[in-house]
Amino acid sequence: MGRYRIYTLILRVLKVASHCYLLPNPSIPGPRGGGFINPDVEHVLASYQQSGRLGLITYTTGFMRIGNLVLENPLILAPMAGITHLPFRRLAREEGCALVVSEMVSANGLVHGSKKTTDLLRSHPSERPLSVQIFGADPEIMKEAAQIVQSAGADLLDINLGCSVRRIIRQRAGVALMREPKRLEAALKGIRSAVTLPLTIKMRTGWEPSGKQAISTARIAEDCGVDAVAIHPRTAVQGFSGTADWSLIARLKDSVSVPVIGNGDIHRPDDVLRMQRQTGCDAVMIGRAAIGNPWIFSQALDLINSTPHREPDLPERLQTVLRYIEYSVEHFGEGRAVLMMRSRVGWFTKGLPHSSRFRTTITSLKTKQDMMDAVRTYFDRLQGTMQPDHQPI
Ligand SMILES: Cc1cc2nc3c(=O)[nH]c(=O)nc-3n(C[C@H](O)[C@H](O)[C@H](O)COP(=O)(O)O)c2cc1C
């Protein structure tokens, strides 16, 4: 066994020990002394203390710690630009995921005070804890942006090392940072010294398929004081093609002592258990499968807790869509929200009977009321078709 593996093993034993001692007592500040623990989690922890279930038992029931932030379960909503805005994140939290991540936010935009960028930091108590992801290339700007994110009240800061869109790579940001370890190190050290927030990175495999770059990037991050690493194991050139190489998640888990968050190709709730079993990852991050399907979180939680698997029925689907419209109007204002809902409401009816006709109907709607009425009518008729002797809709 090499010296590095022994070192990693010792760190892991210490990590488990620190969970045992720190987790049951929220009044003890986390390793970086930030002092904040989400009130919901405090509540859960308090009930565990009352029930006398301490130490290792708590650790093995699915709690996870990132810096001083304790997550109530191992499910995380992935950051998705143009998708994981506040209304969408609220739905995911309602279905039980433990942490939501913002869309990626430009460090430059924040530092230069762009209103559009700063608006991405808006949050709502019901979605907390919230991780805000920033992307950038200049260590000084990223450090300043990190301070802005902390001042805005985020619970966690994530650094984007995975975006492979050409526009971002041209700026030397996203996955481009994975091939500039010195600059990455400077950025992470600067950010770590400037904020007390729990800090994570989200990366890809890197620029070649071996995974060596991901492992060295994670080690640099760990040395700089990053509290957890998330990996979507596809290369920069792969985009979304092929399949995610979960074996790299397992290798990463053996290579660093901070928690590892696995991501990529979770299509169904049972994939969560499969990824955990195959890789030993500490948490699972779900992206595309949650689009129009926040129930994947409650279904995966049911599996984790060995409770019966549940499909959302029509009334539940309807209420979720109505809440999505409500939250969107609250957040974006009616005009913009209705425009967005014209394409997004259809995500939630995909696969249901007559969904494509319904999607065509809503493309011309102009008000919140019209949108709500159309959704209610569609679901009422759908409910009717499920009864005997229904009329076609
Ligand atoms: C539309 C879309 C937007 C995305 N935007 C981001 C982003 O802003 N930041 C990021 O780190 N990853 C982003 N990703 C990648 C996802 O977070 C995730 O890594 C990827 O989709 C793989 O996970 P999945 O198979 O569960 O979807 C995006 C993915 C999609 C499909």
The ligand as an SDF file (V2000), in Angstrom:
LIG
                    3D

 31 33  0  0  0  0  0  0  0  0999 V2000
  -29.4790   22.0270  -19.6310 C   0  0  0  0  0  0  0  0  0  0  0  0
  -28.2950   21.7200  -18.7630 C   0  0  0  0  0  0  0  0  0  0  0  0
  -27.6320   22.7530  -18.1320 C   0  0  0  0  0  0  0  0  0  0  0  0
  -26.5250   22.4820  -17.3290 C   0  0  0  0  0  0  0  0  0  0  0  0
  -25.9080   23.5040  -16.6710 N   0  0  0  0  0  0  0  0  0  0  0  0
  -24.9040   23.2450  -15.7990 C   0  0  0  0  0  0  0  0  0  0  0  0
  -24.3390   24.2620  -15.0000 C   0  0  0  0  0  0  0  0  0  0  0  0
  -24.7680   25.4240  -15.0310 O   0  0  0  0  0  0  0  0  0  0  0  0
  -23.3090   23.9430  -14.1790 N   0  0  0  0  0  0  0  0  0  0  0  0
  -22.8260   22.6450  -14.0890 C   0  0  0  0  0  0  0  0  0  0  0  0
  -21.8970   22.3940  -13.3280 O   0  0  0  0  0  0  0  0  0  0  0  0
  -23.3560   21.6650  -14.8200 N   0  0  0  0  0  0  0  0  0  0  0  0
  -24.3890   21.9300  -15.6470 C   0  0  0  0  0  0  0  0  0  0  0  0
  -24.9620   20.9050  -16.3330 N   0  0  0  0  0  0  0  0  0  0  0  0
  -24.5010   19.5160  -16.1100 C   0  0  0  0  0  0  0  0  0  0  0  0
  -25.3290   18.8380  -15.0000 C   0  0  0  0  0  0  0  0  0  0  0  0
  -25.1540   19.4820  -13.7810 O   0  0  0  0  0  0  0  0  0  0  0  0
  -24.9240   17.3780  -14.8440 C   0  0  0  0  0  0  0  0  0  0  0  0
  -23.5590   17.3260  -14.5250 O   0  0  0  0  0  0  0  0  0  0  0  0
  -25.1440   16.5680  -16.1150 C   0  0  0  0  0  0  0  0  0  0  0  0
  -26.4170   16.8490  -16.6710 O   0  0  0  0  0  0  0  0  0  0  0  0
  -25.0310   15.0640  -15.8290 C   0  0  0  0  0  0  0  0  0  0  0  0
  -25.9810   14.6570  -14.8810 O   0  0  0  0  0  0  0  0  0  0  0  0
  -27.3700   13.9220  -15.3200 P   0  0  0  0  0  0  0  0  0  0  0  0
  -26.9840   12.7290  -16.1230 O   0  0  0  0  0  0  0  0  0  0  0  0
  -28.0220   13.5760  -14.0180 O   0  0  0  0  0  0  0  0  0  0  0  0
  -28.1320   14.9030  -16.1280 O   0  0  0  0  0  0  0  0  0  0  0  0
  -26.0660   21.1570  -17.1530 C   0  0  0  0  0  0  0  0  0  0  0  0
  -26.7480   20.1260  -17.8040 C   0  0  0  0  0  0  0  0  0  0  0  0
  -27.8510   20.3920  -18.5800 C   0  0  0  0  0  0  0  0  0  0  0  0
  -28.5760   19.2440  -19.2490 C   0  0  0  0  0  0  0  0  0  0  0  0
  1  2  1  0
  2  3  1  0
  2 30  2  0
  3  4  2  0
  4  5  1  0
  4 28  1  0
  5  6  2  0
  6  7  1  0
  6 13  1  0
  7  8  2  0
  7  9  1  0
  9 10  1  0
 10 11  2  0
 10 12  1  0
 12 13  2  0
 13 14  1  0
 14 15  1  0
 14 28  1  0
 15 16  1  0
 16 17  1  0
 16 18  1  0
 18 19  1  0
 18 20  1  0
 20 21  1  0
 20 22  1  0
 22 23  1  0
 23 24  1  0
 24 25  2  0
 24 26  1  0
 24 27  1  0
 28 29  2  0
 29 30  1  0
 30 31  1  0
M  END
$$$$
